[in-house]
Amino acid sequence: MTDSTSPIAASATTTGGQTLPNWDLSDLFPSPESPELRDALNKAKANAQAFQKEHKGGLADLDGTGLAAAIASYEAIDEVLGRVMSYASLLYAGDMGDAEIARFYQGMQEEVTAISSDLLFFTLELNRIEESALAQKLTAVELARYRPWLRDIRAFRPHQLDDALEKLLHEKHITGRAAWTRLFDETMAALRFPLDGEDLTSAEVLNLLSDQDGEVRKEAAVCLSRVLGDNLRVFTQITNVLAKDKEIEDKWRSFARPVSSRNLSNFVEDDVVDALATAVTEAFPRLSHRYYKLKAGWFGGEKLDYWDRNAPLPDDDDRLIGWDQAVATVLDAYGRFSPDLAAVGQRFFDNAWIDAPVRPGKAPGAFAHPTVPTAHPYLLVNYQGKTRDVMTLAHELGHGVHQVLAGQQGHLMADTPLTLAETASVFGEMLTFRKLLAEAKEPRQRRAMLASKVEDMLNTVVRQVAFYEFERRLHEQRRKGELLAEEICDIWMAVQKESLGPAIRFNDDYRVFWTYIPHFIHSPFYVYAYAFGDCLVNSLYAVYQDADAGFAAKYLEMLQAGGTLRHQELLAPFGLDASDAAFWQRGLGVIAGFIDELESMG
């Protein structure tokens, strides 16, 4: 079992000539067997039991000051549990193939679920307090601090079940949705993709889809399809079970549509999400369809094979970028915008807060984990030296900086809804891209960079809205009965053809590519948040370009707000309104403008 004190977790790893950092999780706990971890759990258990004994059934009788003190106690216990689960999940993400780590992760889930069951009454009982009575309590200054958290908790009042049902769902989660998610994660982590005598991870084979050599891209695509296809039955079963599980809970909670619960958790109105999806779908012809036709021409034909969709341009030098150069590039871009922003970002590199190498068993992709405000975030990337990897680093660092700044709101109010959680990450990408583009002197280099950025934006906006549409159709069809693998593949192919357009040539190998998208499993309907964030940042960046010197300060204030403000309040200082259809058109217009520039280059 690999713990946080091992060489893998605490020192740098050399991969392909690049020295890459590994995170050190001992800032959370020294090791899985440490007395500190066991002591934290024991104290949390005792405190939770005492808290329930003191407050259950009596919240309505507390005055504002007393209720504030109860919330503060609840927050302290919950933060300890959050620290424990952050440690366990990060350790697990570092090596999902280690059976001991997997057992530790499951054990922590079970213990934390049992402890938090004693706290479950608290939010349920808070929601039963009448509005007039709560308004009176909120006149106390101590309770007024928690107003945003109470607002968010009470947004779920219409969908709250009775206490016994809520407790049952809470306790069964670890053997229900969480268990199926773990099965997906461990299945993906264990898969190996045999290519040219090597057994590659999913991250490594996906990276080859942007290789300079077309034959390598084709072989990687065929290999990816073959291995995913061999496991199609498992992925189909997981998808069917989780979609049905969601349908059952949505029915009990009276959510009208499969996406409604996600929208509520994002505190964004259904009609705003509908407007986003409609605007992007209607823009397919002038965005993705037009770009891929242009790219096919660069490759000497009228169509691109699907494995060439993210291929570097024929005249791109496809150079590898060392880790140190990537770090310098991103921090310089941040620093030109705001030295304060770069200073927060620098902390991730001065400390062991990032895990960068590709290795067997490690979670694919990239993420930023906020952990808890009394600690600090951690970043996971799979760095392989491509320009896209630099942009991914810029993206995840944006999340990390946002999480550090929002931490001042405290454990209960630091988290940002998904729609706004992508703001700092995508803005960080844009800052980095604009820096690189300004430094590009040769027309060939500028075209390659513009094309890469357009593809990233299409992957963030068009692709993610297409994923959202895939989920929408899948969940609606699942309500009619279990779906066969072929039926899911049919939905996938229909959406892909609609979104990517006639210039992309598909074959049957591509039918199974839906299986490796983790968001469908971990967070249903998460994906539209990427498009929301990209369009929001495009509009925000346009304001920045025309703004006075005060923009950076307002931007930092927005990040520091954490979850205390809704999107209307956060965007108002910048003169933006996501409920206005023109807002989305402005964001999509930035992508169209880049494509215009590429077309003008020939």
Phi, psi and omega per residue, in radians:
M1 nan 2.315 3.130
T2 -1.586 2.105 3.085
D3 -1.931 3.129 -2.992
S4 -1.233 -0.132 3.124
T5 -1.747 0.009 -3.097
S6 -1.335 2.822 3.104
P7 -1.002 -0.638 -3.128
I8 -1.097 -0.674 -3.030
A9 -1.539 -0.348 -2.961
A10 -2.093 -0.069 -3.104
S11 -2.226 3.005 3.122
A12 -1.363 2.631 3.111
T13 -2.038 2.408 3.107
T14 -1.719 2.149 -3.124
T15 -2.342 2.109 3.091
G16 1.012 0.631 3.124
G17 1.453 -0.058 -3.134
Q18 -1.892 2.357 3.076
T19 -1.571 2.021 -3.040
L20 -2.016 2.486 -3.089
P21 -1.409 2.616 2.952
N22 -1.999 2.592 -3.128
W23 -1.349 2.770 3.061
D24 -2.067 1.906 -3.049
L25 -1.492 0.079 -3.084
S26 -1.219 -0.212 3.016
D27 -1.161 -0.342 3.064
L28 -1.612 -0.994 3.065
F29 -2.643 2.604 -3.090
P30 -1.104 -0.661 -3.128
S31 -2.955 2.895 3.107
P32 -1.069 -0.485 -3.106
E33 -1.684 0.140 -2.993
S34 -1.231 2.546 3.046
P35 -1.056 -0.540 -3.130
E36 -1.079 -0.707 3.131
L37 -1.176 -0.807 -3.125
R38 -1.128 -0.681 3.138
D39 -1.132 -0.701 3.123
A40 -1.067 -0.761 3.134
L41 -1.160 -0.754 -3.134
N42 -1.096 -0.756 3.130
K43 -1.169 -0.707 3.126
A44 -1.097 -0.690 3.125
K45 -1.115 -0.823 -3.135
A46 -1.126 -0.739 -3.136
N47 -1.162 -0.657 3.132
A48 -1.156 -0.734 3.120
Q49 -1.130 -0.728 3.132
A50 -1.171 -0.652 3.136
F51 -1.112 -0.787 3.125
Q52 -1.102 -0.750 -3.127
K53 -1.091 -0.648 -3.081
E54 -1.346 -0.627 -2.915
H55 -2.003 -0.316 -3.060
K56 -1.095 2.213 3.126
G57 1.498 -0.002 -3.057
G58 -2.201 0.163 -3.062
L59 -1.130 -0.681 -3.108
A60 -1.096 -0.412 -3.097
D61 -1.502 -0.183 -3.125
L62 -1.347 2.536 2.993
D63 -1.394 3.130 -3.064
G64 -1.051 -0.728 -3.139
T65 -1.156 -0.710 3.121
G66 -1.173 -0.687 3.121
L67 -1.168 -0.669 3.093
A68 -1.074 -0.708 3.125
A69 -1.139 -0.662 3.103
A70 -1.136 -0.739 3.127
I71 -1.109 -0.713 3.126
A72 -1.075 -0.691 3.102
S73 -1.153 -0.770 3.094
Y74 -1.034 -0.777 -3.120
E75 -1.059 -0.741 -3.114
A76 -1.120 -0.758 3.127
I77 -1.159 -0.780 -3.093
D78 -1.133 -0.570 3.124
E79 -1.184 -0.643 3.062
V80 -1.064 -0.796 3.120
L81 -1.114 -0.643 3.088
G82 -1.131 -0.660 3.091
R83 -1.117 -0.764 3.138
V84 -1.063 -0.842 -3.081
M85 -1.250 -0.530 3.044
S86 -1.093 -0.807 3.132
Y87 -1.053 -0.838 -3.096
A88 -1.122 -0.754 -3.080
S89 -1.240 -0.612 3.103
L90 -1.227 -0.702 3.068
L91 -1.053 -0.741 3.125
Y92 -1.135 -0.750 3.130
A93 -1.095 -0.521 3.138
G94 -1.225 -0.468 3.111
D95 -2.798 1.501 -3.141
M96 -1.265 -0.229 -3.122
G97 -1.509 -0.126 -3.135
D98 -1.492 2.036 -3.051
A99 -1.123 -0.612 3.131
E100 -1.189 -0.710 3.093
I101 -1.122 -0.743 3.123
A102 -1.061 -0.712 3.120
R103 -1.159 -0.707 3.090
F104 -1.070 -0.796 3.137
Y105 -1.039 -0.802 3.113
Q106 -1.119 -0.711 3.129
G107 -1.082 -0.711 3.112
M108 -1.161 -0.699 3.080
Q109 -1.013 -0.758 -3.095
E110 -1.187 -0.752 3.140
E111 -1.164 -0.778 -3.107
V112 -1.157 -0.664 3.090
T113 -1.090 -0.741 3.133
A114 -1.116 -0.743 3.137
I115 -1.165 -0.780 -3.082
S116 -1.213 -0.306 3.052
S117 -1.055 -0.562 3.110
D118 -1.279 -0.266 3.130
L119 -1.721 -0.206 -2.996
L120 -1.038 -0.596 -3.107
F121 -1.008 -0.488 -2.913
F122 -1.108 -0.932 -3.132
T123 -1.218 -0.581 3.112
L124 -1.110 -0.749 -3.119
E125 -1.263 -0.617 3.065
L126 -1.011 -0.696 -3.103
N127 -1.254 -0.235 3.109
R128 -1.571 -0.128 3.082
I129 -1.248 2.311 -3.128
E130 -1.138 2.632 -3.085
E131 -1.014 -0.768 -3.104
S132 -1.123 -0.683 3.133
A133 -1.188 -0.700 3.119
L134 -1.163 -0.691 3.111
A135 -1.018 -0.688 3.117
Q136 -1.150 -0.741 3.139
K137 -1.117 -0.601 -3.076
L138 -1.233 -0.100 3.039
T139 -1.236 -0.309 3.066
A140 -1.304 2.249 -3.063
V141 -1.080 -0.573 -3.129
E142 -1.130 -0.664 -3.133
L143 -1.393 -0.547 -3.105
A144 -1.007 -0.507 3.102
R145 -1.020 -0.582 -3.083
Y146 -1.609 0.178 -3.102
R147 -0.931 -0.819 -3.137
P148 -1.064 -0.670 3.131
W149 -1.182 -0.742 3.096
L150 -1.095 -0.695 3.077
R151 -1.007 -0.785 -3.095
D152 -1.244 -0.697 3.110
I153 -1.088 -0.757 -3.046
R154 -1.344 -0.197 3.044
A155 -1.108 -0.405 -3.107
F156 -1.621 0.066 -3.103
R157 -0.928 -0.785 -3.105
P158 -1.128 -0.273 -3.051
H159 -1.962 0.187 -3.112
Q160 -1.457 2.392 3.114
L161 -1.680 3.096 3.104
D162 -1.221 2.839 -2.961
D163 -1.025 -0.711 -3.090
A164 -1.135 -0.733 3.115
L165 -1.157 -0.727 3.123
E166 -1.069 -0.702 3.135
K167 -1.192 -0.688 3.105
L168 -1.071 -0.841 3.137
L169 -1.076 -0.703 -3.137
H170 -1.085 -0.828 -3.061
E171 -1.296 -0.539 -3.130
K172 -1.437 -0.138 -3.109
H173 -0.986 -0.695 -3.068
I174 -1.202 -0.409 3.081
T175 -1.799 0.047 3.126
G176 -1.953 -1.901 -3.082
R177 -0.975 -0.769 -3.101
A178 -1.088 -0.642 -3.138
A179 -1.187 -0.710 3.118
W180 -1.203 -0.615 3.079
T181 -1.147 -0.724 3.096
R182 -1.095 -0.704 3.102
L183 -1.040 -0.766 3.102
F184 -1.058 -0.865 -3.080
D185 -1.051 -0.794 -3.087
E186 -1.271 -0.567 3.065
T187 -1.119 -0.829 3.135
M188 -1.106 -0.737 -3.106
A189 -1.152 -0.533 -3.100
A190 -1.456 -0.296 -3.098
L191 -1.147 2.441 3.038
R192 -2.191 2.469 -3.033
F193 -2.016 1.752 -3.050
P194 -1.264 2.110 -3.100
L195 -2.596 2.138 3.103
D196 0.915 0.766 3.063
G197 1.408 0.054 3.109
E198 -2.056 2.607 3.022
D199 -1.755 1.823 -3.039
L200 -1.608 2.675 2.983
T201 -1.381 2.970 3.112
S202 -1.095 -0.662 3.122
A203 -1.091 -0.689 -3.115
E204 -1.239 -0.723 -3.119
V205 -1.264 -0.616 3.069
L206 -1.137 -0.617 3.105
N207 -1.075 -0.557 -3.119
L208 -1.232 -0.247 3.081
L209 -1.232 -0.173 3.033
S210 -2.016 0.414 3.090
D211 -1.222 2.697 3.136
Q212 -1.184 -0.543 -3.062
D213 -1.512 2.092 -3.122
G214 -1.078 -0.609 3.122
E215 -1.182 -0.650 3.087
V216 -1.109 -0.755 3.120
R217 -1.056 -0.774 -3.124
K218 -1.112 -0.815 -3.126
E219 -1.099 -0.682 3.123
A220 -1.128 -0.735 -3.140
A221 -1.116 -0.754 -3.133
V222 -1.151 -0.741 3.117
C223 -1.109 -0.793 3.120
L224 -1.013 -0.810 -3.130
S225 -1.096 -0.733 -3.078
R226 -1.116 -0.814 -3.106
V227 -1.211 -0.748 3.084
L228 -1.082 -0.716 3.125
G229 -1.096 -0.624 3.113
D230 -1.139 -0.389 -3.132
N231 -1.922 0.287 -3.032
L232 -1.075 -0.636 -3.106
R233 -1.099 -0.720 3.127
V234 -1.126 -0.826 -3.118
F235 -1.128 -0.610 3.102
T236 -1.163 -0.734 3.122
Q237 -1.108 -0.802 3.121
I238 -1.017 -0.812 -3.096
T239 -1.117 -0.769 3.125
N240 -1.088 -0.794 -3.098
V241 -1.118 -0.796 -3.094
L242 -1.213 -0.610 3.078
A243 -1.158 -0.700 3.099
K244 -1.181 -0.717 3.103
D245 -1.015 -0.750 3.124
K246 -1.144 -0.721 3.127
E247 -1.040 -0.772 -3.122
I248 -1.089 -0.834 -3.117
E249 -1.185 -0.680 3.095
D250 -1.047 -0.675 3.136
K251 -1.140 -0.817 -3.140
W252 -1.110 -0.603 -3.094
R253 -1.589 0.019 3.073
S254 1.089 0.770 2.983
F255 -1.564 2.262 -2.996
A256 -1.228 -0.623 -3.036
R257 -2.280 2.731 3.117
P258 -0.988 -0.554 -3.093
V259 -1.477 -0.209 -2.972
S260 -1.070 -0.692 -3.135
S261 -1.153 -0.661 3.088
R262 -1.121 -0.761 3.133
N263 -1.065 -0.717 3.140
L264 -1.139 -0.737 3.134
S265 -1.165 -0.441 3.060
N266 -1.523 -0.105 -3.100
F267 0.923 0.792 3.073
V268 -2.232 2.435 -3.044
E269 -1.243 2.594 3.122
D270 -0.976 -0.716 -3.060
D271 -1.226 -0.452 3.070
V272 -1.203 -0.766 3.102
V273 -1.147 -0.718 3.094
D274 -1.061 -0.710 3.141
A275 -1.130 -0.695 3.089
L276 -1.076 -0.899 -3.097
A277 -1.070 -0.714 3.133
T278 -1.141 -0.783 -3.124
A279 -1.073 -0.749 -3.126
V280 -1.214 -0.765 3.140
T281 -1.050 -0.768 3.126
E282 -1.164 -0.381 -3.134
A283 -1.549 -0.085 3.140
F284 -0.827 -0.864 -3.080
P285 -1.070 -0.649 -3.083
R286 -1.579 -0.059 3.099
L287 -1.969 -1.539 -3.038
S288 -1.123 -0.803 -3.108
H289 -1.041 -0.762 -3.092
R290 -1.218 -0.733 -3.092
Y291 -1.161 -0.793 -3.072
Y292 -1.217 -0.479 3.002
K293 -1.144 -0.732 3.096
L294 -1.097 -0.775 -3.119
K295 -1.167 -0.668 3.091
A296 -1.013 -0.698 3.093
G297 -1.087 -0.671 3.094
W298 -1.103 -0.517 3.129
F299 -1.595 0.127 3.009
G300 1.475 0.398 3.137
G301 -2.588 -3.047 3.092
E302 -1.718 -0.263 -3.139
K303 -2.347 2.685 3.032
L304 -1.937 2.343 2.941
D305 -1.137 2.586 -3.022
Y306 -1.009 -0.510 -3.124
W307 -1.325 -0.124 3.092
D308 -1.730 0.049 -3.052
R309 -1.047 -0.708 3.136
N310 -1.850 0.346 -3.134
A311 -1.180 2.512 3.005
P312 -1.130 2.702 -3.122
L313 -1.127 2.686 -3.084
P314 -0.962 -0.555 -3.113
D315 -1.783 0.255 3.081
D316 -1.365 2.348 -3.118
D317 -1.308 -0.240 3.043
D318 0.914 0.685 -3.111
R319 -1.208 2.615 3.044
L320 -1.535 2.458 -3.090
I321 -1.912 2.113 3.140
G322 -1.149 2.744 -3.093
W323 -1.043 -0.796 -3.115
D324 -1.067 -0.684 3.119
Q325 -1.181 -0.680 3.116
A326 -1.082 -0.781 -3.139
V327 -1.082 -0.807 -3.126
A328 -1.091 -0.704 -3.132
T329 -1.085 -0.842 -3.084
V330 -1.178 -0.801 -3.105
L331 -1.172 -0.612 3.092
D332 -1.146 -0.719 3.110
A333 -1.095 -0.750 3.095
Y334 -1.103 -0.750 -3.068
G335 -1.161 -0.582 3.106
R336 -1.144 -0.537 3.093
F337 -1.386 -0.837 -3.101
S338 -2.742 2.006 3.057
P339 -0.998 -0.580 3.125
D340 -1.141 -0.703 3.116
L341 -1.113 -0.780 -3.140
A342 -1.134 -0.610 -3.136
A343 -1.114 -0.683 3.075
V344 -1.170 -0.758 3.122
G345 -1.059 -0.646 -3.121
Q346 -1.040 -0.530 -3.110
R347 -1.073 -0.533 -3.138
F348 -1.173 -0.513 -3.115
F349 -1.627 -0.463 3.079
D350 -1.291 -0.414 -3.141
N351 -2.046 2.948 -3.106
A352 -1.549 1.179 -3.081
W353 -1.869 0.084 -3.067
I354 -2.261 2.413 3.009
D355 -2.018 1.974 -2.949
A356 -1.941 -0.533 -3.015
P357 -1.262 2.681 2.937
V358 -1.450 2.339 3.078
R359 -2.715 2.705 3.139
P360 -1.016 2.401 3.092
G361 1.551 -0.336 -3.126
K362 -1.261 2.562 3.098
A363 -1.026 2.343 3.084
P364 -1.301 2.978 3.077
G365 1.358 -2.564 -3.076
A366 -2.713 2.632 3.056
F367 -2.774 2.873 2.962
A368 -2.102 2.208 -3.126
H369 -1.896 2.101 -3.068
P370 -1.251 -0.323 -2.963
T371 0.883 -2.070 -3.116
V372 -2.371 2.707 -3.068
P373 -1.039 -0.455 3.127
T374 -1.373 -0.077 3.045
A375 -2.037 -2.184 3.138
H376 -2.873 2.826 3.121
P377 -1.259 2.844 2.977
Y378 -2.215 2.554 3.093
L379 -1.980 2.446 2.988
L380 -2.105 2.201 3.005
V381 -2.345 2.874 3.011
N382 -2.082 1.470 -2.954
Y383 -1.424 2.193 -3.136
Q384 -2.268 0.213 2.943
G385 1.570 0.046 3.111
K386 -1.444 2.806 3.068
T387 -0.997 -0.672 3.109
R388 -1.083 -0.547 3.101
D389 -1.196 -0.615 3.067
V390 -1.114 -0.747 3.128
M391 -1.151 -0.627 3.077
T392 -1.120 -0.711 3.088
L393 -1.070 -0.781 3.105
A394 -1.053 -0.683 -3.139
H395 -1.122 -0.931 -3.070
E396 -1.201 -0.579 3.070
L397 -1.123 -0.628 3.060
G398 -1.031 -0.776 3.049
H399 -1.008 -0.834 -3.074
G400 -1.078 -0.774 3.108
V401 -1.080 -0.757 3.102
H402 -1.012 -0.775 -3.106
Q403 -1.159 -0.659 3.080
V404 -1.111 -0.837 -3.093
L405 -1.146 -0.659 -3.131
A406 -1.308 -0.302 -3.094
G407 -1.027 -0.403 -3.138
Q408 -1.153 -0.259 3.107
Q409 -1.357 -0.153 -3.134
G410 1.587 2.933 -2.999
H411 -1.021 -0.711 -3.038
L412 -1.381 -0.361 -3.031
M413 -2.156 0.212 -3.141
A414 -1.405 -0.613 -3.065
D415 -1.148 2.420 -3.131
T416 -1.860 2.440 3.054
P417 -0.954 2.605 -3.042
L418 -0.946 -0.659 -3.092
T419 -1.069 -0.590 -3.135
L420 -1.697 -0.306 3.127
A421 -1.128 -0.417 3.136
E422 -1.496 -0.082 -3.061
T423 -1.094 -0.979 -3.071
A424 -1.143 -0.603 -3.124
S425 -1.176 -0.836 -3.126
V426 -1.229 -0.610 3.083
F427 -1.119 -0.693 3.085
G428 -1.091 -0.689 3.048
E429 -1.063 -0.786 -3.100
M430 -1.118 -0.728 3.093
L431 -1.031 -0.774 -3.121
T432 -1.163 -0.755 3.123
F433 -1.090 -0.796 -3.114
R434 -1.088 -0.629 3.085
K435 -1.117 -0.844 -3.124
L436 -1.115 -0.693 -3.130
L437 -1.144 -0.706 3.139
A438 -1.129 -0.470 -3.125
E439 -1.539 -0.163 -3.135
A440 -1.333 2.057 -3.060
K441 -1.681 -0.650 -3.081
E442 -1.498 2.448 3.098
P443 -0.971 -0.659 3.134
R444 -1.083 -0.757 -3.138
Q445 -1.185 -0.695 3.136
R446 -1.114 -0.727 3.125
R447 -1.104 -0.745 -3.142
A448 -1.091 -0.700 -3.139
M449 -1.208 -0.742 3.105
L450 -1.082 -0.750 -3.141
A451 -1.093 -0.742 3.131
S452 -1.094 -0.706 3.139
K453 -1.184 -0.734 3.098
V454 -1.035 -0.749 -3.135
E455 -1.132 -0.689 3.074
D456 -1.087 -0.724 -3.128
M457 -1.214 -0.654 3.068
L458 -1.139 -0.684 3.099
N459 -1.150 -0.541 -3.117
T460 -1.447 -0.633 -3.045
V461 -1.766 -1.119 -3.091
V462 -1.122 -0.864 -3.106
R463 -1.054 -0.772 -3.048
Q464 -1.262 -0.601 3.047
V465 -1.205 -0.607 3.042
A466 -1.130 -0.714 3.061
F467 -1.056 -0.737 3.104
Y468 -1.044 -0.756 3.129
E469 -1.161 -0.658 3.063
F470 -1.042 -0.825 3.117
E471 -1.089 -0.741 -3.112
R472 -1.048 -0.823 -3.134
R473 -1.185 -0.704 -3.125
L474 -1.093 -0.830 -3.102
H475 -1.172 -0.613 3.093
E476 -1.180 -0.727 3.118
Q477 -1.192 -0.618 -3.125
R478 -1.108 -0.478 3.133
R479 -1.170 -0.264 3.105
K480 -1.611 -0.148 -3.139
G481 2.503 2.923 -3.110
E482 -1.047 2.461 -3.101
L483 -1.713 2.387 2.998
L484 -1.285 2.749 3.109
A485 -0.979 -0.729 -3.108
E486 -1.114 -0.594 3.130
E487 -1.202 -0.704 3.083
I488 -1.135 -0.743 3.110
C489 -1.067 -0.656 3.109
D490 -1.105 -0.756 3.105
I491 -1.074 -0.778 3.137
W492 -1.011 -0.850 -3.071
M493 -1.168 -0.660 3.136
A494 -1.082 -0.793 -3.113
V495 -1.194 -0.691 -3.133
Q496 -1.112 -0.732 3.137
K497 -1.157 -0.696 3.119
E498 -1.119 -0.720 -3.006
S499 -1.455 -0.666 -3.071
L500 -1.547 -0.465 2.984
G501 1.661 3.070 -3.012
P502 -1.264 -0.196 -3.121
A503 -1.441 -0.110 3.086
I504 -1.739 2.214 3.135
R505 -1.699 2.080 3.123
F506 -1.811 2.702 2.868
N507 -2.318 -3.108 -3.032
D508 -1.129 -0.379 3.123
D509 -1.013 -0.534 -3.038
Y510 -1.356 -0.198 -3.016
R511 -1.089 -0.435 -3.040
V512 -1.728 0.098 -3.022
F513 -1.226 -0.210 3.067
W514 -1.164 -0.358 -2.964
T515 -1.206 -0.432 -3.027
Y516 -1.671 0.037 -3.122
I517 -1.391 1.893 -3.013
P518 -1.232 -0.460 -3.080
H519 -1.089 -0.568 3.121
F520 -1.040 -0.520 -3.078
I521 -1.634 -0.853 -3.037
H522 -1.266 -0.767 -2.984
S523 -2.525 1.443 -3.115
P524 -0.910 2.322 3.109
F525 1.183 0.261 3.014
Y526 -1.044 -0.622 -2.802
V527 -1.045 -0.541 -3.101
Y528 -1.147 -0.317 3.128
A529 -1.086 -0.550 3.108
Y530 -1.135 -0.793 3.120
A531 -1.139 -0.713 3.084
F532 -0.993 -0.862 -3.107
G533 -1.127 -0.700 -3.122
D534 -1.153 -0.824 3.123
C535 -1.126 -0.673 3.114
L536 -1.088 -0.797 -3.112
V537 -1.184 -0.654 3.079
N538 -1.019 -0.753 3.104
S539 -1.192 -0.721 -3.130
L540 -1.129 -0.721 -3.129
Y541 -1.151 -0.612 3.094
A542 -1.094 -0.682 3.072
V543 -1.136 -0.737 -3.138
Y544 -1.031 -0.735 -3.109
Q545 -1.108 -0.477 -3.119
D546 -1.822 0.086 -2.977
A547 -1.571 2.913 3.050
D548 -1.492 -2.981 -3.039
A549 -1.188 -0.178 -3.082
G550 -1.478 -0.021 -3.046
F551 -1.103 -0.817 -3.064
A552 -1.041 -0.684 3.137
A553 -1.132 -0.747 3.112
K554 -1.139 -0.630 3.130
Y555 -1.123 -0.780 3.118
L556 -1.117 -0.661 3.081
E557 -1.083 -0.658 3.108
M558 -1.090 -0.765 3.136
L559 -1.177 -0.665 -3.117
Q560 -1.183 -0.333 -3.103
A561 -1.194 -0.367 -3.136
G562 0.979 -2.246 -3.131
G563 -1.706 0.284 -3.058
T564 -1.400 -0.372 -3.094
L565 -2.137 2.616 3.069
R566 -1.517 2.977 -3.024
H567 -1.078 -0.587 3.136
Q568 -1.086 -0.735 -3.101
E569 -1.263 -0.636 -3.111
L570 -1.235 -0.617 -3.073
L571 -1.521 -0.338 -3.078
A572 -0.968 -0.735 -3.139
P573 -1.084 -0.324 -3.139
F574 -1.746 0.074 -3.141
G575 1.251 0.479 -3.095
L576 -2.006 2.623 -3.098
D577 -2.548 1.922 -3.077
A578 -1.217 -0.250 3.102
S579 -1.442 -0.128 3.125
D580 -1.573 2.207 -3.119
A581 -1.010 -0.551 -3.135
A582 -1.128 -0.428 3.126
F583 -1.047 -0.830 -3.118
W584 -1.222 -0.651 3.139
Q585 -1.136 -0.619 3.101
R586 -1.107 -0.772 3.128
G587 -1.115 -0.764 3.132
L588 -1.195 -0.507 3.125
G589 -1.115 -0.509 3.087
V590 -1.102 -0.768 3.116
I591 -1.118 -0.810 3.133
A592 -1.035 -0.641 3.137
G593 -1.135 -0.689 3.071
F594 -1.105 -0.706 3.118
I595 -1.154 -0.678 3.050
D596 -0.967 -0.800 -3.119
E597 -1.112 -0.696 3.102
L598 -1.118 -0.727 3.112
E599 -1.073 -0.651 -3.120
S600 -1.204 -0.359 3.120
M601 -1.385 -0.308 3.132
G602 1.493 nan nan
